[in-house]
Structures are given as C-alpha cells and as structure tokens.
Amino acid sequence: MRTILDLPEDLVEEAMKVSGINTKTQVIITALEELIRKSKTSELKKFKGKIDLEIDMTAIRGRQCRY
C-alpha cells in the first residue's frame, strides 16, 4: 500500500543507522512489526500466574528425574 507520510528525517535516519537497515521502507516495516510484537507480548504478560496449564516439563523433555 502506498502512503504519503510526513516523518522526522532525523528520526528515520537514526533508526536506519542503529538497525543497520538501508531503506526507509524496510525500517518503517521493521518498526511497525516491533511495535505489534511488543504490544502482543505485553498482552500475554497480563496472564502471568493466572493460568495453570499443569505441564510436566520432565515428561515433555523426555527426561528422568534423578531424585
């Protein structure tokens, strides 16, 4: 999708520099993907300690308990 954006040039250039990305399009795509990822991670953190999945990690890993 083509869109015209008025972005601060210094901000875009700094993002390109710190990320090592060479194109403005790719740096914006990467920034949007990262924003979405962080938002989803934040939403998942709300469930920490509230869901009991009753998972036996030893059985999943196929290990025998030594004790």
C-alpha positions in Angstrom: 0.0 0.0 0.0 1.4 3.4 -0.9 1.1 6.1 1.7 2.5 9.5 2.0 3.9 10.2 5.4 5.5 13.2 7.0 8.2 11.7 9.2 11.0 13.4 11.0 14.0 12.8 8.8 16.5 12.7 11.7 14.4 10.0 13.4 14.2 7.9 10.3 18.0 8.3 9.7 18.8 7.3 13.3 16.5 4.3 13.1 18.3 3.2 9.9 21.7 3.8 11.5 21.1 1.8 14.7 19.3 -1.0 12.9 21.6 -1.3 10.0 18.7 -1.2 7.6 19.4 0.5 4.3 15.9 1.6 3.1 13.3 3.8 4.7 10.6 1.4 3.7 12.2 -1.5 5.5 13.0 0.5 8.6 9.3 1.6 8.9 8.1 -2.0 8.3 10.5 -3.3 10.9 9.4 -0.6 13.4 5.7 -1.5 12.9 6.4 -5.2 13.3 8.3 -4.5 16.5 5.5 -2.3 17.8 3.0 -5.1 17.2 5.3 -7.7 18.7 5.8 -5.7 21.9 2.1 -5.0 22.2 1.2 -8.7 21.9 3.9 -9.6 24.4 2.5 -7.0 26.8 -1.0 -8.5 26.5 0.3 -12.0 27.2 2.1 -10.8 30.3 -1.3 -10.0 31.9 -1.9 -13.7 32.1 1.3 -14.5 34.0 0.5 -16.6 37.0 -3.2 -16.8 36.2 -3.3 -19.9 34.0 -2.4 -23.3 35.4 -1.5 -25.5 32.4 -0.5 -28.5 34.5 2.5 -29.1 32.3 5.0 -31.8 33.4 8.2 -30.4 31.8 10.2 -33.5 32.7 7.8 -35.7 30.7 7.8 -33.2 27.8 11.6 -33.2 27.7 11.7 -37.0 27.9 14.0 -36.8 31.0 14.0 -39.0 34.1 14.2 -37.2 37.4 17.4 -38.1 39.2 15.9 -37.7 42.7 
